[in-house]
Amino acid sequence: MAVISHCDKDHISAVEELVQMGYVTQVCLPYCEFPDDNYTMLEQLLKEHKVEVQYLSKGMQFCVDDVTF
């Protein structure tokens, strides 16, 4: 699982590579009402590789095993 705080290229470039290599099967993305090009390209890559995406917004929580974030 990868958790992305925002889609600046320096934050998502490694995730893109890991997705292409098949190491990432789930991604948490911030909900974005007006996505920029980086966000849109990342969404397309995730869709092409059938990566599960969870969109997070302020106040939401998610769990990984027994840990809540």
BELZI-V698534 format. One record per residue. N is the residue number from 1. RES is the residue in one small letter. PHI is phi in whole degrees, -180 to 180 (999 if undefined). OMEGA is omega as a letter, one per 20 degrees, with the letter a starting at -180 (* if undefined). NEAR is the number of other ideal C-beta (glycine too) atoms within 10 Angstrom. Layout:
n=[N | N]
res=[RES | RES]
phi=[PHI | PHI]
omega=[OMEGA | OMEGA]
near=[NEAR | NEAR]
//
This chain:
n=[1 | 2 | 3 | 4 | 5 | 6 | 7 | 8 | 9 | 10 | 11 | 12 | 13 | 14 | 15 | 16 | 17 | 18 | 19 | 20 | 21 | 22 | 23 | 24 | 25 | 26 | 27 | 28 | 29 | 30 | 31 | 32 | 33 | 34 | 35 | 36 | 37 | 38 | 39 | 40 | 41 | 42 | 43 | 44 | 45 | 46 | 47 | 48 | 49 | 50 | 51 | 52 | 53 | 54 | 55 | 56 | 57 | 58 | 59 | 60 | 61 | 62 | 63 | 64 | 65 | 66 | 67 | 68 | 69]
res=[m | a | v | i | s | h | c | d | k | d | h | i | s | a | v | e | e | l | v | q | m | g | y | v | t | q | v | c | l | p | y | c | e | f | p | d | d | n | y | t | m | l | e | q | l | l | k | e | h | k | v | e | v | q | y | l | s | k | g | m | q | f | c | v | d | d | v | t | f]
phi=[999 | -121 | -114 | -112 | -81 | -164 | -103 | -63 | -55 | -70 | -90 | -107 | -62 | -68 | -64 | -57 | -65 | -65 | -64 | -62 | -84 | 87 | -85 | -115 | -114 | -139 | -137 | -105 | -116 | -70 | -63 | -135 | -69 | -126 | -68 | -90 | -61 | -61 | -62 | -64 | -65 | -65 | -57 | -64 | -61 | -63 | -64 | -60 | -97 | 55 | -87 | -70 | -119 | -116 | -95 | -107 | -133 | -51 | 90 | -76 | -127 | -143 | -118 | -128 | 54 | -104 | -110 | -105 | -114]
omega=[r | r | a | a | r | a | r | a | a | r | a | a | r | r | r | a | a | r | a | r | r | a | a | r | r | r | r | r | r | r | a | a | a | a | r | a | r | a | a | r | r | r | r | r | r | r | a | a | r | r | r | a | r | a | a | r | a | r | r | r | r | a | r | a | a | a | r | r | *]
near=[12 | 18 | 15 | 17 | 11 | 12 | 20 | 11 | 11 | 6 | 13 | 22 | 12 | 11 | 21 | 18 | 11 | 14 | 20 | 12 | 9 | 9 | 10 | 19 | 12 | 14 | 23 | 18 | 22 | 15 | 11 | 14 | 5 | 5 | 14 | 11 | 9 | 16 | 17 | 12 | 15 | 24 | 18 | 10 | 16 | 20 | 10 | 10 | 15 | 7 | 20 | 11 | 13 | 13 | 12 | 16 | 9 | 6 | 5 | 12 | 7 | 13 | 8 | 11 | 5 | 5 | 7 | 8 | 10]
//
